[in-house]
Amino acid sequence: MTPGDTRVVFVSGFSGSGKSTAMAALEDLSFYCVDNLPAQLVEQVLELCAKATPPIEKIALAMDAREESFLGRVPEVVNRLRERGARVEVIFLDCADEILEKRYRETRRVHPLAPTGSVEEGIERERELLADISRLADHRIDSSPLNVHQLRELVVRHVSGRMPAMIVNLISFGFRHGTPAAAELLFDLRFLRNPHFEEKLRPRTGLDPEVSHYVLENARGRELMERLEELIGYLLPLYDGEGRAYLTIGVGCTGGRHRSVSAAAALAEWLRGRGREVNLEHRDVGREQ
């Protein structure tokens, strides 16, 4: 791996300005993220990333004033990496003093640079310590007026130049075995025709075309799918607007082998046809009924 293959994003800013949100956004963009790494170790970590199999080419490093004794080396390290040809960017998160003070009051946290003093003293001290890093910034984001979703979107846009589409996770399951904890939208399909009561269909699953036809190709099944597609098609852009990385949809029937599997597979095909990235899991299809 050549230096030009390596992309390093430094994230810095004031305590309470949203660094955790920014790092989470970078992690969703497949960056290898390290928090509070001393500047002296940056180049060693990059060397280890280059030697990994496969090499790690996208690295995000969070630097804050808690590493006070190491901050003076950050500009030196950034400049040296650029001289070697690495793609280096610095994102600095600014925030108005009064907003930072409000956030600390609301969370009742102690400022890391003023553990025995006031929040105001900690913020003033932090502005002094981060002045040099602030001047290095390629992207400066004022998080004062932003919620976490807006901040995440700005970070993603700065780094990727676009807002990646949200991934949809579809899970078919059986209520008999419990609902999936990760599901954010959940649909109960136990009112559909049940192949369990058809002797020739009972041993098969919803992945079998004949079973799927039995479940969905009737008036109730077709109307359900039309209404689900209409609802999900309406909701997904709204979730996109919140800057979410993924949405998990659970589709359930009694045992998780027939009706939910047929409907989840059909929804996955429909979503992929609309350009969505979909992960499809049939959680209970292999369970004994």
Secondary structure, DSSP 8 states (H G I E B T S, - for coil): --GGG-EEEEEEE-TTSSHHHHHHHHHHTT-EEEES--GGGHHHHHHHHHHSSS---EEEEEE-GGGGGGGGGHHHHHHHHHHTT-EEEEEEEE--HHHHHHHHHHHT---TT-TTS-HHHHHHHHHHHTHHHHHH-SEEEE-TT--HHHHHHHHHHHHHSS----EEEEEEEEGGG---TT-SEEEE-TTS--GGGSTTTTTS-TTSHHHHHHHHSSHHHHHHHHHHHHHHHHHHHHHHHTT-SEEEEEEEESSSSSHHHHHHHHHHHHHHHTT--EEEEETTTTS--
